[in-house]
C-alpha cells in the first residue's frame, strides 16, 4: 500500500463516511506536484538572477506595481493586497527599500493614518535598468518553454483558478 493510501485509510477511518477526503489520483497528484516544483524553482531562479541588482523577487514585484500605478505611488494597504503580503511584512520590506533609496513613505492627504509607498527617482531608474534582464529571464525560463498554442492553453487553464482564488481571498 502506498503512503497516500495508508494516510487515506488512517484518516478516513476516524471520520464519518460523508466527510471522506477526495484524495488525488496519481494523475492529479503528478500535476499538483509538478505545479509546486515549477512554481518554487521558477521563483528561486528569478530571485537568484535579481541578486546582482541587489533586489529580492518581492522588491522587484513592488517596483513593478508602483511603476505601473498613477503617480508611481500606492496606498500601503492597497500595495499589500496587490502583492499578497501582510501589512506588517510589507511595512518591513518597504523600510528596507527606503534604506536603499528605492521608495519612500508619504502621508495621505486627508487621512493621517494612511500612508503611500512612492517610487523614488532612484527606484524608477533601478526598475528601468533591471526590467530588461528580468524579462529575458522570464522568457528564457518560462515563456520560451511553450509553443504559442501551449501559452494559450496555459492561460485558459490558469485564469479561472486565479479568478476563483481572488474571490476566495476577497471573502476572507
FIKE-866963 format. One line per field, with one value per atom (N, C-alpha, C, O): x, y, z; residue in one letter; residue number from 1; atom name. Coordinates in steps of 0.05 Angstrom, whole numbers. Example, Ala and Ser with C-alpha at 12.3 -4.5 7.8 and 13.67 -1.06 7.14 Angstrom:
BEGIN
px (264  246  264  285  257  273  258  268)
py (-114  -90  -66  -66  -45  -21  1  23)
pz (156  156  156  169  142  143  157  161)
type (A  A  A  A  S  S  S  S)
seq (1  1  1  1  2  2  2  2)
atom (N  CA  C  O  N  CA  C  O)
***
This chain:
BEGIN
px (17  0  18  37  13  29  23  2  40  37  10  -3  3  -22  -46  -64  -46  -68  -69  -90  -45  -44  -55  -71  -46  -56  -86  -101  -95  -124  -139  -161  -130  -144  -144  -165  -121  -120  -138  -153  -138  -154  -184  -200  -190  -219  -232  -256  -216  -228  -236  -252  -225  -232  -253  -260  -264  -284  -309  -308  -332  -356  -353  -338  -367  -365  -371  -358  -389  -396  -373  -374  -353  -331  -306  -284  -308  -284  -270  -283  -244  -227  -226  -221  -231  -229  -199  -190  -184  -156  -150  -166  -126  -118  -111  -98  -118  -109  -80  -69  -67  -39  -34  -15  -52  -50  -53  -37  -73  -77  -53  -45  -44  -21  4  19  8  31  30  50  6  2  7  21  -5  -2  27  37  41  69  87  106  81  96  91  110  66  60  76  88  76  91  121  133  132  160  167  186  151  157  154  171  133  129  153  163  161  184  210  225  216  241  242  263  220  220  224  239  209  213  242  253  253  281  300  317  297  315  313  333  288  284  296  308  292  303  334  347  345  374  385  406  371  380  376  387  360  357  379  384  392  412  434  442  445  466  456  473  430  419  412  400  419  413  383  374  368  339  330  342  310  297  273  265  261  238  215  200  211  190  195  177  221  228  220  208  227  221  191  182  176  147  136  119  146  137  145  128  169  177  159  151  152  134  107  96  95  68  68  50  88  90  95  84  112  118  93  92  74  50  27  5  31  10  10  31  -13  -14  5  6  20  40  61  75  63  83  81  101  56  52  26  8  24  1  -2  18  -27  -31  -19  -21  -8  5  -14  -7  -39  -58  -64  -67  -66  -71  -47  -50  -23  2  4  13  -3  -3  -22  -15  -45  -65  -54  -56  -43  -33  -10  -6  6  30  26  45  1  -6  12  21  18  34  17  -2  24  11  21  42  5  12  39  55  43  68  92  113  89  111  118  141  97  102  116  135  108  120  150  166  157  186  201  223  188  201  204  225  184  186  207  221  210  232  259  276  263  289  292  314  270  272  276  288  265  271  300  312  312  340  357  378  348  363  356  368  338  331  312  308  299  281  253  240  243  216  217  237  196  192  163  145  159  131  123  139  98  87  60  45  53  27  6  11  -18  -40  -55  -63  -58  -73  -102  -115  -110  -137  -140  -162  -119  -121  -94  -75  -95  -70  -58  -34  -75  -65  -56  -40  -65  -58  -30  -22  -17  9  10  -2  25  31  60  77  64  91  95  79  117  122  149  169  149  173  191  182  215  234  245  241  259  272  293  296  307  327  312  322  289  274  265  265  256  247  271  268  294  317  326  334  324  331  312  320  286  266  272  271  278  285  310  312  329  354  350  361  334  331  310  313  289  267  276  266  294  302  314  309  331  344  322  323  304  283  265  258  258  241  255  243  281  296  296  294  299  298  271  270  249  222  219  208  228  225  241  231  266  284  275  274  267  260  230  223  213  185  172  165  169  154  165  150  191  203  201  209  192  189  163  158  146  120  118  131  100  92  71  60  65  43  17  1  12  -13  -13  -34  9  11  8  -3  19  15  -14  -24  -29  -58  -72  -89  -64  -77  -70  -88  -46  -38  -54  -64  -56  -72  -101  -112  -113  -141  -144  -165  -124  -125  -121  -134  -103  -96  -114  -119  -125  -141  -165  -170  -180  -203  -195  -209  -171  -161  -154  -161  -141  -134  -159  -160  -179  -204  -217  -227  -218  -230  -216  -229  -189  -174  -176  -175  -177  -182  -209  -211  -229  -255  -255  -266  -241  -238  -224  -231  -202  -186  -203  -201  -220  -237  -257  -266  -265  -284  -271  -284  -245  -230  -228  -216)
py (-24  0  25  26  45  68  87  83  107  125  140  142  149  164  147  155  122  104  97  96  94  89  112  108  136  160  162  169  157  159  140  147  115  95  103  100  112  120  144  144  164  188  182  190  167  163  145  147  127  110  126  116  150  166  187  202  187  207  193  170  206  195  193  209  175  170  195  199  212  236  256  275  253  272  260  271  238  226  246  261  245  263  253  229  270  262  262  281  242  241  244  237  256  260  233  216  230  207  210  232  190  191  213  228  214  235  263  281  267  293  301  324  281  287  294  312  281  287  316  330  325  352  372  391  366  384  387  409  365  366  379  394  375  389  419  435  427  455  467  488  454  464  466  486  446  446  469  483  471  493  520  537  524  550  557  579  538  543  547  565  529  532  557  570  565  589  614  631  615  638  639  660  616  614  625  641  615  623  652  666  662  691  708  729  699  714  714  734  691  689  708  720  710  727  757  774  764  791  799  823  780  786  805  822  802  821  850  869  854  881  889  910  872  877  879  895  862  861  833  813  830  805  805  826  781  779  797  808  798  815  845  860  853  881  887  908  869  874  876  894  859  860  887  898  897  923  945  963  944  964  963  984  939  937  949  965  941  951  981  995  992  1022  1035  1057  1023  1036  1037  1054  1019  1018  1033  1035  1045  1059  1089  1100  1102  1131  1145  1139  1163  1179  1162  1171  1136  1117  1115  1113  1114  1111  1096  1095  1084  1069  1069  1069  1068  1066  1039  1019  1040  1016  992  970  998  976  964  939  980  970  955  936  965  952  924  905  922  896  877  854  886  869  861  838  880  875  855  840  855  838  813  798  810  787  785  763  807  808  818  834  810  822  851  858  867  895  897  914  880  882  873  885  852  843  864  870  876  897  921  932  928  950  946  964  922  916  917  927  907  907  936  943  952  980  994  1011  988  1000  994  1012  968  961  975  984  977  990  1021  1033  1032  1061  1065  1084  1047  1049  1048  1061  1032  1030  1054  1056  1071  1094  1088  1105  1065  1057  1068  1075  1071  1081  1099  1100  1115  1129  1129  1127  1131  1133  1162  1179  1167  1194  1192  1173  1212  1214  1218  1231  1207  1211  1236  1239  1255  1279  1272  1256  1283  1278  1253  1247  1237  1213  1210  1199  1219  1220  1192  1189  1171  1144  1131  1112  1140  1127  1136  1158  1117  1123  1113  1093  1127  1119  1107  1116  1088  1080  1093  1089  1108  1124  1115  1114  1109  1101  1126  1146  1125  1148  1148  1129  1169  1171  1148  1136  1143  1121  1094  1077  1091  1066  1063  1041  1085  1084  1077  1061  1089  1083  1054  1041  1044  1016  998  979  1005  989  988  967  1011  1012  996  984  996  981  951  935  943  914  900  877  915  902  887  864  897  881  854  834  854  829  810  786  820  803  791  768  808  798  776  756  780  759  733  711  736  712  698  674  713  702  688  666  701  689  663  642  664  641  617  594  622  601  592  572  608  602  604  583  627  632  615  603  615  601  571  556  560  531  522  498  541  534  541  559  527  535  557  560  572  592  579  591  555  541  534  535  525  518  543  541  565  590  597  603  595  600  580  587  554  534  538  535  545  550  574  573  595  618  610  617  595  587  569  569  553  535  551  545  570  584  607  613  621  645  639  655  618  613  606  613  594  588  614  618  632  658  674  686  673  687  676  691  649  636  644  651  643  649  679  685  697  725  728  744  714  715  704  716  682  670  689  692  701  720  744  754  753  776  771  789  746  738  733  733  729  722  746  743)
pz (0  0  0  16  -17  -18  5  19  10  33  32  52  8  6  14  28  4  10  40  52  53  81  97  115  90  103  99  118  75  69  86  96  89  104  134  147  144  172  178  198  161  166  162  178  141  135  156  160  169  190  214  230  218  242  236  254  211  204  194  184  197  185  155  143  142  113  97  76  106  90  89  73  106  107  95  99  80  69  50  35  51  35  6  2  -13  -41  -50  -63  -42  -48  -77  -94  -83  -110  -123  -111  -148  -163  -169  -165  -178  -186  -207  -205  -226  -247  -235  -242  -218  -206  -187  -187  -172  -155  -171  -163  -193  -211  -220  -220  -229  -237  -214  -217  -191  -168  -160  -155  -158  -150  -171  -164  -197  -218  -216  -219  -210  -207  -184  -187  -161  -138  -144  -137  -156  -163  -182  -178  -203  -223  -209  -213  -193  -180  -162  -163  -146  -128  -142  -136  -162  -176  -193  -194  -205  -221  -203  -210  -181  -163  -153  -151  -146  -136  -158  -152  -182  -204  -210  -214  -212  -219  -196  -201  -172  -149  -149  -144  -156  -158  -179  -176  -201  -223  -217  -232  -197  -188  -168  -163  -156  -135  -144  -129  -168  -177  -177  -176  -178  -178  -149  -145  -130  -101  -96  -80  -110  -106  -100  -111  -83  -79  -98  -108  -102  -120  -110  -126  -84  -73  -77  -81  -76  -82  -110  -116  -128  -157  -161  -176  -149  -152  -142  -155  -120  -110  -130  -135  -140  -160  -184  -194  -194  -217  -211  -226  -188  -181  -179  -189  -165  -162  -189  -194  -206  -231  -249  -267  -245  -262  -249  -261  -226  -211  -219  -225  -217  -222  -203  -179  -214  -199  -185  -167  -194  -183  -153  -139  -143  -115  -110  -127  -86  -79  -48  -34  -39  -11  -1  -15  22  33  35  29  43  45  18  15  -2  -30  -41  -55  -34  -43  -29  -42  -4  10  -4  -9  -12  -26  -53  -61  -68  -95  -95  -115  -74  -74  -56  -51  -46  -29  -4  3  8  32  55  51  79  103  105  95  119  123  138  131  158  173  157  159  142  125  104  99  92  72  85  74  109  123  127  123  135  139  112  111  92  65  55  44  59  50  65  54  91  107  94  91  87  74  47  40  32  6  9  -8  30  36  41  32  57  64  38  36  19  -7  -25  -47  -18  -34  -57  -75  -56  -78  -75  -95  -51  -46  -22  -7  -18  7  14  -3  40  50  51  58  44  45  58  55  73  86  64  44  69  51  59  82  41  47  57  43  78  88  104  114  107  123  138  128  163  179  184  189  184  189  163  165  140  115  105  109  92  80  51  44  35  8  8  23  -9  -17  -44  -63  -47  -71  -83  -68  -108  -122  -126  -137  -116  -119  -147  -163  -154  -180  -182  -203  -160  -160  -164  -178  -151  -155  -184  -195  -196  -224  -242  -261  -238  -254  -250  -269  -225  -220  -235  -247  -234  -249  -278  -291  -290  -319  -325  -347  -307  -312  -309  -324  -289  -283  -300  -307  -308  -323  -348  -352  -364  -388  -381  -393  -360  -351  -340  -346  -325  -313  -335  -334  -354  -376  -392  -400  -396  -410  -394  -405  -368  -350  -351  -353  -350  -351  -378  -379  -399  -426  -427  -436  -418  -420  -403  -413  -379  -360  -361  -350  -374  -374  -401  -413  -412  -437  -460  -474  -463  -486  -484  -502  -462  -458  -471  -472  -480  -491  -521  -530  -535  -562  -558  -536  -579  -577  -569  -554  -578  -571  -542  -528  -531  -503  -485  -463  -494  -479  -476  -454  -498  -497  -479  -463  -481  -464  -435  -417  -429  -401  -390  -367  -405  -396  -391  -370  -409  -406  -382  -369  -376  -352  -326  -306  -326  -301  -294  -271  -314  -309  -291  -273  -296  -278  -249  -230  -246  -219  -205  -181  -219  -207  -200  -178  -217  -212  -187  -170  -185  -162  -136  -117  -137  -113  -105  -81  -125  -118  -104  -84  -113  -100  -72  -53  -68  -41  -23  0  -33  -17  -9  14  -27  -21  0  14  4  25  51  72  51  76  95  116)
type (X  X  X  X  X  X  X  X  X  X  X  X  X  X  X  X  X  X  X  X  X  X  X  X  X  X  X  X  X  X  X  X  X  X  X  X  X  X  X  X  X  X  X  X  X  X  X  X  X  X  X  X  X  X  X  X  X  X  X  X  X  X  X  X  X  X  X  X  X  X  X  X  X  X  X  X  X  X  X  X  X  X  X  X  X  X  X  X  X  X  X  X  X  X  X  X  X  X  X  X  X  X  X  X  X  X  X  X  X  X  X  X  X  X  X  X  X  X  X  X  X  X  X  X  X  X  X  X  X  X  X  X  X  X  X  X  X  X  X  X  X  X  X  X  X  X  X  X  X  X  X  X  X  X  X  X  X  X  X  X  X  X  X  X  X  X  X  X  X  X  X  X  X  X  X  X  X  X  X  X  X  X  X  X  X  X  X  X  X  X  X  X  X  X  X  X  X  X  X  X  X  X  X  X  X  X  X  X  X  X  X  X  X  X  X  X  X  X  X  X  X  X  X  X  X  X  X  X  X  X  X  X  X  X  X  X  X  X  X  X  X  X  X  X  X  X  X  X  X  X  X  X  X  X  X  X  X  X  X  X  X  X  X  X  X  X  X  X  X  X  X  X  X  X  X  X  X  X  X  X  X  X  X  X  X  X  X  X  X  X  X  X  X  X  X  X  X  X  X  X  X  X  X  X  X  X  X  X  X  X  X  X  X  X  X  X  X  X  X  X  X  X  X  X  X  X  X  X  X  X  X  X  X  X  X  X  X  X  X  X  X  X  X  X  X  X  X  X  X  X  X  X  X  X  X  X  X  X  X  X  X  X  X  X  X  X  X  X  X  X  X  X  X  X  X  X  X  X  X  X  X  X  X  X  X  X  X  X  X  X  X  X  X  X  X  X  X  X  X  X  X  X  X  X  X  X  X  X  X  X  X  X  X  X  X  X  X  X  X  X  X  X  X  X  X  X  X  X  X  X  X  X  X  X  X  X  X  X  X  X  X  X  X  X  X  X  X  X  X  X  X  X  X  X  X  X  X  X  X  X  X  X  X  X  X  X  X  X  X  X  X  X  X  X  X  X  X  X  X  X  X  X  X  X  X  X  X  X  X  X  X  X  X  X  X  X  X  X  X  X  X  X  X  X  X  X  X  X  X  X  X  X  X  X  X  X  X  X  X  X  X  X  X  X  X  X  X  X  X  X  X  X  X  X  X  X  X  X  X  X  X  X  X  X  X  X  X  X  X  X  X  X  X  X  X  X  X  X  X  X  X  X  X  X  X  X  X  X  X  X  X  X  X  X  X  X  X  X  X  X  X  X  X  X  X  X  X  X  X  X  X  X  X  X  X  X  X  X  X  X  X  X  X  X  X  X  X  X  X  X  X  X  X  X  X  X  X  X  X  X  X  X  X  X  X  X  X  X  X  X  X  X  X  X  X  X  X  X  X  X  X  X  X  X  X  X  X  X  X  X  X  X  X  X  X  X  X  X  X  X  X  X  X  X  X  X  X  X  X  X  X  X  X  X  X  X  X  X  X  X  X  X  X  X  X  X  X  X)
seq (1  1  1  1  2  2  2  2  3  3  3  3  4  4  4  4  5  5  5  5  6  6  6  6  7  7  7  7  8  8  8  8  9  9  9  9  10  10  10  10  11  11  11  11  12  12  12  12  13  13  13  13  14  14  14  14  15  15  15  15  16  16  16  16  17  17  17  17  18  18  18  18  19  19  19  19  20  20  20  20  21  21  21  21  22  22  22  22  23  23  23  23  24  24  24  24  25  25  25  25  26  26  26  26  27  27  27  27  28  28  28  28  29  29  29  29  30  30  30  30  31  31  31  31  32  32  32  32  33  33  33  33  34  34  34  34  35  35  35  35  36  36  36  36  37  37  37  37  38  38  38  38  39  39  39  39  40  40  40  40  41  41  41  41  42  42  42  42  43  43  43  43  44  44  44  44  45  45  45  45  46  46  46  46  47  47  47  47  48  48  48  48  49  49  49  49  50  50  50  50  51  51  51  51  52  52  52  52  53  53  53  53  54  54  54  54  55  55  55  55  56  56  56  56  57  57  57  57  58  58  58  58  59  59  59  59  60  60  60  60  61  61  61  61  62  62  62  62  63  63  63  63  64  64  64  64  65  65  65  65  66  66  66  66  67  67  67  67  68  68  68  68  69  69  69  69  70  70  70  70  71  71  71  71  72  72  72  72  73  73  73  73  74  74  74  74  75  75  75  75  76  76  76  76  77  77  77  77  78  78  78  78  79  79  79  79  80  80  80  80  81  81  81  81  82  82  82  82  83  83  83  83  84  84  84  84  85  85  85  85  86  86  86  86  87  87  87  87  88  88  88  88  89  89  89  89  90  90  90  90  91  91  91  91  92  92  92  92  93  93  93  93  94  94  94  94  95  95  95  95  96  96  96  96  97  97  97  97  98  98  98  98  99  99  99  99  100  100  100  100  101  101  101  101  102  102  102  102  103  103  103  103  104  104  104  104  105  105  105  105  106  106  106  106  107  107  107  107  108  108  108  108  109  109  109  109  110  110  110  110  111  111  111  111  112  112  112  112  113  113  113  113  114  114  114  114  115  115  115  115  116  116  116  116  117  117  117  117  118  118  118  118  119  119  119  119  120  120  120  120  121  121  121  121  122  122  122  122  123  123  123  123  124  124  124  124  125  125  125  125  126  126  126  126  127  127  127  127  128  128  128  128  129  129  129  129  130  130  130  130  131  131  131  131  132  132  132  132  133  133  133  133  134  134  134  134  135  135  135  135  136  136  136  136  137  137  137  137  138  138  138  138  139  139  139  139  140  140  140  140  141  141  141  141  142  142  142  142  143  143  143  143  144  144  144  144  145  145  145  145  146  146  146  146  147  147  147  147  148  148  148  148  149  149  149  149  150  150  150  150  151  151  151  151  152  152  152  152  153  153  153  153  154  154  154  154  155  155  155  155  156  156  156  156  157  157  157  157  158  158  158  158  159  159  159  159  160  160  160  160  161  161  161  161  162  162  162  162  163  163  163  163  164  164  164  164  165  165  165  165  166  166  166  166  167  167  167  167  168  168  168  168  169  169  169  169  170  170  170  170  171  171  171  171  172  172  172  172)
atom (N  CA  C  O  N  CA  C  O  N  CA  C  O  N  CA  C  O  N  CA  C  O  N  CA  C  O  N  CA  C  O  N  CA  C  O  N  CA  C  O  N  CA  C  O  N  CA  C  O  N  CA  C  O  N  CA  C  O  N  CA  C  O  N  CA  C  O  N  CA  C  O  N  CA  C  O  N  CA  C  O  N  CA  C  O  N  CA  C  O  N  CA  C  O  N  CA  C  O  N  CA  C  O  N  CA  C  O  N  CA  C  O  N  CA  C  O  N  CA  C  O  N  CA  C  O  N  CA  C  O  N  CA  C  O  N  CA  C  O  N  CA  C  O  N  CA  C  O  N  CA  C  O  N  CA  C  O  N  CA  C  O  N  CA  C  O  N  CA  C  O  N  CA  C  O  N  CA  C  O  N  CA  C  O  N  CA  C  O  N  CA  C  O  N  CA  C  O  N  CA  C  O  N  CA  C  O  N  CA  C  O  N  CA  C  O  N  CA  C  O  N  CA  C  O  N  CA  C  O  N  CA  C  O  N  CA  C  O  N  CA  C  O  N  CA  C  O  N  CA  C  O  N  CA  C  O  N  CA  C  O  N  CA  C  O  N  CA  C  O  N  CA  C  O  N  CA  C  O  N  CA  C  O  N  CA  C  O  N  CA  C  O  N  CA  C  O  N  CA  C  O  N  CA  C  O  N  CA  C  O  N  CA  C  O  N  CA  C  O  N  CA  C  O  N  CA  C  O  N  CA  C  O  N  CA  C  O  N  CA  C  O  N  CA  C  O  N  CA  C  O  N  CA  C  O  N  CA  C  O  N  CA  C  O  N  CA  C  O  N  CA  C  O  N  CA  C  O  N  CA  C  O  N  CA  C  O  N  CA  C  O  N  CA  C  O  N  CA  C  O  N  CA  C  O  N  CA  C  O  N  CA  C  O  N  CA  C  O  N  CA  C  O  N  CA  C  O  N  CA  C  O  N  CA  C  O  N  CA  C  O  N  CA  C  O  N  CA  C  O  N  CA  C  O  N  CA  C  O  N  CA  C  O  N  CA  C  O  N  CA  C  O  N  CA  C  O  N  CA  C  O  N  CA  C  O  N  CA  C  O  N  CA  C  O  N  CA  C  O  N  CA  C  O  N  CA  C  O  N  CA  C  O  N  CA  C  O  N  CA  C  O  N  CA  C  O  N  CA  C  O  N  CA  C  O  N  CA  C  O  N  CA  C  O  N  CA  C  O  N  CA  C  O  N  CA  C  O  N  CA  C  O  N  CA  C  O  N  CA  C  O  N  CA  C  O  N  CA  C  O  N  CA  C  O  N  CA  C  O  N  CA  C  O  N  CA  C  O  N  CA  C  O  N  CA  C  O  N  CA  C  O  N  CA  C  O  N  CA  C  O  N  CA  C  O  N  CA  C  O  N  CA  C  O  N  CA  C  O  N  CA  C  O  N  CA  C  O  N  CA  C  O  N  CA  C  O  N  CA  C  O  N  CA  C  O  N  CA  C  O  N  CA  C  O  N  CA  C  O  N  CA  C  O  N  CA  C  O  N  CA  C  O  N  CA  C  O  N  CA  C  O  N  CA  C  O  N  CA  C  O  N  CA  C  O  N  CA  C  O  N  CA  C  O  N  CA  C  O  N  CA  C  O  N  CA  C  O  N  CA  C  O  N  CA  C  O  N  CA  C  O  N  CA  C  O  N  CA  C  O  N  CA  C  O  N  CA  C  O  N  CA  C  O)
***
